[in-house]
Amino acid sequence: MTDTAGLARLQSAADQGLAALRAGDFAAAVSHLRLVADSGRADADVWLALAYACRGAEDDHGALTAVDQTLKQQPRHLRGLILKGDLLTRRSDVRSATTFYQAALRAADGQTRAPDVIADLRRAEAVVAGSARAFADHIRKGVAEAGFDPQTSSRRFARSLNLASGEGRIYRQEPRYYFFPGLADIGFRDRADLPWIEALEARTEDIRAELVAELARGDGFAPYVEARDNRPNHGQSGMMGNPDWGALYLWKDGVEQEGAARFPRTMAALADLDMTRIEGRTPCILFSRLKAGARIPPHTGLVNTRLIGHLPLIVPPGCGFRLGDETRQWVEGQAWAFDDTIEHEAWNDGAQDRIILIFDLWKPEITPEERALITALFRSIDAYGGAERWDA
């Protein structure tokens, strides 16, 4: 009976405390709710109410102590996380406050919430975004004062700075077919690592002239993503059989195409490049056309032992290419090479078709012995009947 009476008194104190809190009588709310807290029977919500009451009474220390008890019992308590962030903000500890706002946003996870909580979450989002911008500006200023220049300094450091500032995201090689371990997650290769690039760029006009002559003969492009009878065919995000992304092959699946004879200067320009050569698979050399208004959805390539080269030939304004978290615009006559097993996408928001020359190369860090063994591996796979086209 005594215990029942005690519980009744605690319930009464909790009810009175909540009523006082709603009425804005924070001193009375603290007095009633403290009785419950001191009994050792307070749940997370009572502790939270006490925290709100203490905050209203200008007792931030008491509010922090109470909200910590809420989060000790329920670490993902949404209102508790937001209040902890608010209290730390009042202490000018915005960096710590941001971590609690971020935790609250994760805990919310898109679930339907009361209007006041939704408003608080939006406020938390704004604080997190503002804090991220301020942090990024701060550290970028610091490294700039130490001599960092994004145009001339180490690209690897620039990438690390992008990640450290929270403005970037880690993208890794995700080959869909074959993974060769121990290779660095490098997206675009530095020009200094591509000894062939300037010689190829010098042949741009020759290559473009042959392309223009071929276009004048007629449209020899076919959809880049083709259905295959011996494999399940999925929609490929709308690109299966879609002529908006077209290919005109000079070499396909390791076989020279009949039309390649009409591109002697193009083939001569590529002759000295260290292309992958695996019978029935590579090299792949093609002109890739992306029609005006078309987009190539995010995807990854099949094998991580090669680089994909691009030589832009016809590029209207409004074209772009994203590799990982780096976005570039093609410039006619300026080549690059990249690892296509890192997520990438492309778009043409211009008014004309975009056409580039695409080819594949061995990654320079793959040794001659490894190249021979990789070639033997795929020869063995194909002999078993598992051949798979390597889309460039």
C-alpha positions, 0 to 999 in steps of 0.5 A, a space after each residue: 500500500 505504501 509503495 502504491 501511495 508513493 507511486 501515486 505521489 510521483 505520478 501526481 508530481 509528474 502531472 503537475 510538473 508537465 502542466 506547469 511546463 505547458 503553462 510556462 511556470 518553469 520554476 514550478 515545473 522544475 520543483 515537481 519534476 525534480 521530485 520524480 527525478 530524485 526518486 530514481 523512477 524517472 523515465 526518458 520523457 520525464 528527464 526531457 521535461 525536466 531539461 526543458 523546464 531547467 532551460 526555461 528557468 535559465 539553468 543550462 547546467 541543470 538542463 544539460 544534466 537532465 537531457 543527458 539522462 534522457 539520452 543515456 536511457 534512449 540514445 536516439 531520442 529525437 527531441 533529446 538530441 535536438 535539445 542537447 544540440 540547442 543547449 550546446 549552441 547556447 554555450 557557443 560549442 557549435 561544433 559539438 552541437 552539430 554532431 547532435 543535430 546530425 544524430 537527430 537527422 539520422 534518427 528521424 530517417 524520414 519518418 512522419 513527425 509532429 509539426 514542431 519537430 519537423 520545424 526543429 529538424 529543418 532548423 537542425 539541417 540549416 545549422 548543420 549546413 551552415 556549420 559545414 560551410 564554415 568548417 570548410 571555409 576555415 580549413 581551406 583558408 588555413 591550407 591556403 595560408 600554408 601555400 596550397 593552390 588548387 590549380 598547382 598543388 598536389 591533386 591527391 592532397 586536393 582530393 583529401 581536402 575535399 573529403 576532410 571538408 565534408 564536401 566530397 565523398 569516398 568513391 571506390 573501384 566497384 568493377 562489376 565483373 573482375 577485381 584486381 586487388 591492390 590498385 589505388 582508387 584513382 579516378 582521373 589520371 594526371 597528364 604526367 602519367 599519360 605519355 601518349 596524351 599530347 601526341 594524340 591531342 595533336 591528331 585531333 583535327 585528323 580524327 575529327 575530319 574522318 569522323 565528319 566524313 563518315 557522318 556525311 556518308 550516313 548514320 552508322 551509330 547503333 545503341 551503345 547498350 544492346 540486348 543480348 540473347 545469352 544474358 538476362 536483359 534489364 532496362 539499364 536505366 532506360 539505356 537498353 536499345 536507346 539510340 540517344 547513347 550511340 556507338 560507332 565501333 572501329 574495334 569491338 570485343 577485340 575484333 577490328 570492324 569493317 568500317 575501321 578501314 575508313 579511319 586510317 589516320 585515327 587508327 594511326 594516332 592510336 597505334 602506339 598506345 598501350 591498349 589492352 589486347 585480350 582476344 574476344 574482349 579488347 581492345 574497344 575503340 569507338 566513337 561515342 555519341 550522346 544526343 542533345 538532351 540525353 543523360 547516361 545514368 550513374 554506373 560502373 565498368 566491368 574490370 579495374 585493370 584498365 583505363 578508359 581514354 576520352 578524346 573529345 571531338 564535337 562538344 556543344 556547350 552544356 555537356 558534362 561528366 562526373 567521375 566520383 565526386 569530380 565533375 568536368 566538362 569535355 573540351 574539344 581536343 583535350 584528352 583524359 583517361 580514367 578508371 571507369 569502375 568508379 561511379 560515373 555519369 554523363 549528360 548533354 544539356 546542349 542543343 547538338 550531339 556530343 561525340 568523343 573517341 573512346 579507347 581502353 588502355 592497360 593501367 600502367 601499374 599492371 606489370 607485364 607478368 600480370 598482364 599475361 596472367 590476366 589475359 590467360 585468365 580470361 582466355 580460360 574463362 572464355 574457353 569455359 563459355 563465360 565470355 562477357 563483353 567489356 563495355 567501354 
